[in-house]
Amino acid sequence: MTRQKLLDLLSSIDQEVRSQPDNGLIGSKEIFEEIVHRKLHLASLNKQLEAFSRDISSVDIFTSGKFLILETLDEIELTLIRYSGKTENIYSSPVDFMQSKMSHGSFVVDYYECDFSIVDALFSTGMSIRHSATELVSDARPVLKSLNDITDLHSFTNKPTVFLRLSQKPKGDFEWAFDRGSLKSKFHSTLRLAESNLCGLFDLIAEIDDPRSKEILGMFAEHDYHFVRWKAVQAIGRCDSKLGLELAQLATKDPHPHVRQAAVQTLENIGAQLASKSDAGA
């Protein structure tokens, strides 16, 4: 068992995905099954364990929602991921992936359908998906998911189940969350880690409430990604309400409809608050 054999097989899949982005991953199912059958992923896992032995603080694999990246190539990733009970929401996960069970026990796959493209549609709350099928899986045969499929996996017994997943890099910047009860869209979140952390930093800066930060935040009001632009405007508004109001007015003409909608709603809310205060003081 050598890591090089695993890397060779992953490299062949990576090349296939680059040449055929739409079906190269799923078309490499037999190679993935070979990786699973021969347990080649253990070479990468052992390499990770060696690293953990030198830095135990980095060990945080087996908690719900956590995963461990074993290998990353240009277009694909090999990861270990753990599922336990049902989550509050159902997530769209805009990726192609194949994954097989590595631990004991059975798990459930729920399949959902919708009448719009998860990747291409502009997010809006209240858009519905519908349940189409349920499958109980107790062996290591791969579960396949294509880009626009909505596939929800969870443990059959609520005991954790560990999987080996081979996936393409996400397409698009966002993942949708659907309420498990109503099956309606609730919110969307970015899949871009750096930009997500940046927005989190904006929130921290706004909490500190130091007006000296507004000039630096202003640099991000014209960021390439619309959600970063709007988060910067919000943060500026918390540091300097007058400047934030001016930027919100400008944002009503932003190229992205989500920003325009949010800016209009914000201005309407501020107007309503001012009117309420005026009526109360009359």
N, C-alpha and C positions, 0 to 999 in steps of 0.2 A: 504494500500500500504506500504509494508515494503521492505527494502533493502535486508533483509535476504531471502525473497522469490526469489528475483532476483538472489542472490548468489547461492541459492540451484539449480536453473535451469541452471545457467551457469556452476556450478560444474558438473552437470550430462552431459552437452555437453562436458566439458573438459575431463571427463573420457572416453566418447565415442571417442573423437579424439585421446586420448592416445592409446586406444585399436584398433582403426581403423584409422590410420593417413591419408589414401588415400580417405576415403569417410565419416568419422565420422562427419565432420562439416555439409556437405550438407545433410547427412542423419538425422540431427537434425533440419531440417527445421520447423517441427511442433512446437518444443519447442521455436524456435526463433519467430515464428508467435504469440505464446502465450505472449511472452515478449512484442512484438509490440502492440498486441491487448489490453493488460492490462496496457500498458504504464509503465511497471515496471522500465524502465530505469530512470524515473523521480526521483526515490528515490536516485539513485547515482548522478544525476545531481544536486539535491537539496543539497546533501552533498558537492559537489564541490562549489556550490554557497555560502554555509556557509564559506568555506575556503576562497573564494574570498572576502567575506565581511571583513575578517580580513587582507587580503593582496590584495588590488585592483590592484597592479602592475602586478599580475600574470594573469589578464584577457586579453586574446588575442585569443578568440575563433573564432569569426565570421569575419574572413578575408579570402580571397580566398586562398585555399591550406592549411588552418589550420584545425586542428582537436583536439578534446578533448577526452582523454582516460578516460572512466568512470570506467571500471573495468579491471583488468589484472589477469588471472589465469596462470597455468603452460603452457598451449598450445594455449590459445585463448585470445582475447581482445575484449571488447565492447567499441565502440567509437561513438562520434558524429562527423560528417564530413560535410563540406559544399562545394558544387560545384556552380560555377557561369557560365560564358561563356566558350567557348572552349579555352583550353590551346594551346600554340605554338606547343607542342609535344604530342604524344600519348605514354603512359607509360605501360610497360609490367606488373608491379605489380605481382610478383611471389608469390601469396597467394591464398588460398581458402577463399571466403567470401560470406556472405549474407547480404543484406542491404535493408531497407525499408524507404520510404519517410516519414518524420515527419512534413514537412511544406506544405503550399498550393502550387498549381500550378503543372505543368507537367514538365517532363524531358525526355531527349533523351538518349537512350543507343545504341551506335554503337559497333558492334561486328566485330572482325578481326581474320583472320586465318594466319598461316604460316606453312612451311614445315620442321621446325626444333623445337627442344625443347628450349624454352626460358630459362628454368632453367639449362639445362645441356650443351648447346652449348657454345663454346668459342666466346666471342663477336668479331664481325668484322663489320666495317662500310659498308653500302650499302646493307645489307641483307633486303629482302622485306617482308612485310606483305600485305594482301589483305582484303578489306572490304567484309564482308559476309552478314550482315543484319543490319537493323536499326529498333528500336522499340521506340514508344512513350508511356510513362507510366504516368498515371495520378492518380493512386490509391496507396495503401500501400502494394501491393503484393511484396514479396521479389525479388530482382534481385540476381541471383545466379552466382557466378564466380568460376570456378575450376582453379587449379594451372597454367596450360599452356594456359588458355584462355586469350585473350587480349580484354579487355572490357573498353570502353571509355564512361564516363557519363558526361553530361553537361546540363545546364538549357535550357529549350525550349524557354524561353523568355529573357534569359540573366539575369534574376533576381535570386538571390541566392536560392538554394534548400538545405535543411538540411536533412541528413539521419542518421539513426541509423544503424551502421555496426557491425556485429559479424564476426571476422576473425581469422584464424589460424595465428600463428607466421610465418613470411616469411621463405621460403625455399631458400637456396642459399644466396649469399652475395651481389648480384647485381640486379639492375633494368635497363632494356633497355629503351631508348628513341628513338622514331621513328618520323621522320618529317611528319607533318600532310599533307603536300602537296604531297610529293613524296612517302610516306609510306616506306621509307628506314631508316635503323638504323643509328643514328647520334652519340650517345655516350652511355656509361653506367655509373652508379653511385652506390656507395656502399649503402646498407641498414643497415650497422652496424654503429650505431650512434657514439659509442666511438671511433672506428677507423677513422671514417670520421672527427670527431673533432680533432683527433690526426694529421691527414694529414693537416687540417687547421692550426694547431699550427706550423707544419713544415714550411708552407708558411710564417707565421708571423715571425718566427725565421730567415728565409732566407731574408726577407725584411729588418730586423734589420742589417743583414750582419756583424755579430760579429764572427770571427773565433774561439772564445772560445766555441761556441756551437757545433762545428763539432765533438768533441769527444762524446758528448751525442747523437747527431744525428746518429753517427756511430753504436750505440747499436741497432738501429732500421733497419739497413741494412740487418739484418738476421731475421727479424720479420716473424712470421708464415704466415701472409697474404701478398700476393705478391704485392698488390697495396700500402701497407705501406712501404715495402722494397724499391720499386722504387721511391716513393715520398721522402723517406729519402735520397736516392742517389741524387735525383735532388736538394734537399735542401743543401746537403753537397757541391755539385758542385757550388752552388751560393756563398757559404762561402769560399770554397777553390777549385779553378778550377782544380788544379793538382790532388788532392785527389779524386775529383769527377770524373775525367777522368779515374783514376785507378779503381774506383768502377764500373764505366760504362763498362769497359773492362771485369771485373769479372761478371757483370750482363748478358753478352752475353751467359753465361753458366748457367743462373738461371733455376731452375726447371720449372718455369711457362712460357709458350710461349709468353704471353703478355709482360712480363718483357724483355725476350730475344729480341723480336721484337722492343720494345721501345729503348733498349740499342743499338742495331745495327743501328737504325735510327738516334739516337743521335750522335753516333760516325761518321756516314756518313755526317751528317749536319756539325759537327765540322770540319771534313776533308775538306768539300767543302768551308767552311768559310776561313780556313787557306790557301787553294789553291787560293781563290779569292784575299785575301790580298797579297799573294806572287806575283800574276800576276799584281796586281795594283802597287806594289813597284818595279817591274822589269823595 
